[in-house]
């Protein structure tokens, strides 16, 4: 049976906010770590796109895989892989950028993403957007990290 879900009208904004918070707080946590000089600091990469996708369990009974399939999934995955090359921790596809509005993102240009036949306009968060909107709850990442440090 196929089920159709009505997405939260603010789903793109929620994902965008979470991606920015994750990138900023992960960078801060990694910067606080003391690493030997010959070890490069880790980074995080988030690719996001908005659109219709097929979600479900696919494959034969014994090898079933629960996954999401569709153009926005492919674009988000390719954008995530491009984050290191473009040196931007968060990259946004054209569908998500359209939902967010022109003031939230800046275009980096058109890129031919692996496996696609048409160039895709790639965006990055605009630098003047707040890292954490006023009134948003504190990140769970910080709480999980604190709990781990307390138990070791």
N, C-alpha and C positions, 0 to 999 in steps of 0.2 A: 504494500500500500504506500502510495506517495502522500506525504504530508506537506502542506504549504504553511509556512510560518510567516506571520507578519512581523517584520523586523522593527526594532525600536527606531523611530525616526531619527534619533540622535546616535545611532550605532557607529557611524563614521567618526563623529566627534569623540565618543567614548574611546574608541580604538586609538585615535590620534593622540588623545591626552595620555592614555596608558603607555603608548609607545614613547612619547617624549619623557615622561616620568621615568620609565624603565631605563632609557638611554642615559639620562642625566644622573640618576642615582647609582646605576651600575658603574658609570665612569668615576663618580666620587668614591665608591667603595674600592674600586680597583686602584685608584690613585693613592688611597690610604695604605695600600699593601706595600710592604718593602720587599722588592724583588732584587735578585742579583743583577748587576748591570748587563749581563749577557742574555737576559731573558726579556723578550719583548712583552709589553703590557697587552693583555687581552682586550678585545673590544666586543661590542655588541652590534648586531645588525638586525633591523626590523624593516620588512617590506610590507606595505599594506595597499590593498585595493578593495573597491566596493563593487558589487554586482551580484547577479544571480549565479548560484552554484548548486550542484547536485550533491547532497549529503546523504550517506547511508552506508550500508554494509554490502560489499561487492565481492564476488568470487564464489567458488564452490564451497559447499558446507564446511568442510574441514580446513579450508584455507581462507576463510572470510576475513576481509579487512574493512574496518570502519574508516572512512576517509571522506574528503570533499574533493569534487572534481569540477572543473570549469575554467573559463578564461580568467576570471579574477584571481583564482587560486594560482594559476600558472604565472600571472603577472606578479603577484605578491611574492611568490617563491623566487622568481628571477630577480626582483628588486632586492630581496634580502641578500642574494648572492652578489649583487652589485655594490652593496654598501661599503665593503672594504676598498674596492677599486676606486670608487668615487669619494672616499673619505667622508661619508655622511652616515651617521648611525641610523637614521630613519629616512627611508625613501617612500614616496607616495605615488601611486598610479593615477591616471587621469580621471577614473571614475570617482575615486575617493577625493581627489583634489576638487572636483566639481561640487561634491557635497559640502566640502569644507568652506568653499568660497575663496575668492582671489586673494584676500588679505592673509589667509592662513598659510599659504605655500608660495614657493618661488620655483619657477621652471629651471631645470638644468639642461633642457633640450630634449631632442628625440634620440632614442636608442633602439637599435634592433636587438631585442631580447632573444636569447637562445630558444629555438623551437617555434618562434612566431614569424610570420611572413611580412608583417607591417610594423614600421617603427612605432614605438610607444613613447609618449611624452612623459618624462620623469620629473617629479617635483621633490623638493625638500622642505621641511618646515621653515617658515619665515623666521628670521632671527629675533624679531621683536615680539613674537608670541610668548605669553607667560609660560614658564616651565610647569607650574602647577596652578590651575585656576583657583581663585579665592573661594574658600569654603569647601574645597575638595578634601577628602579624607587623606591622612598620611599614607604613604606607600607601605604595602605589606612586605615588600622586599626588605626594608629596614628592620621590620619586626622579626622576620624569619632569620635574618643575619644575626641580630642581637641574641635571639634564642639559641642559635647554634654556638655562639661564642660563650654564652653562659654555661652551656653543658659540657664544654671541652676543657 
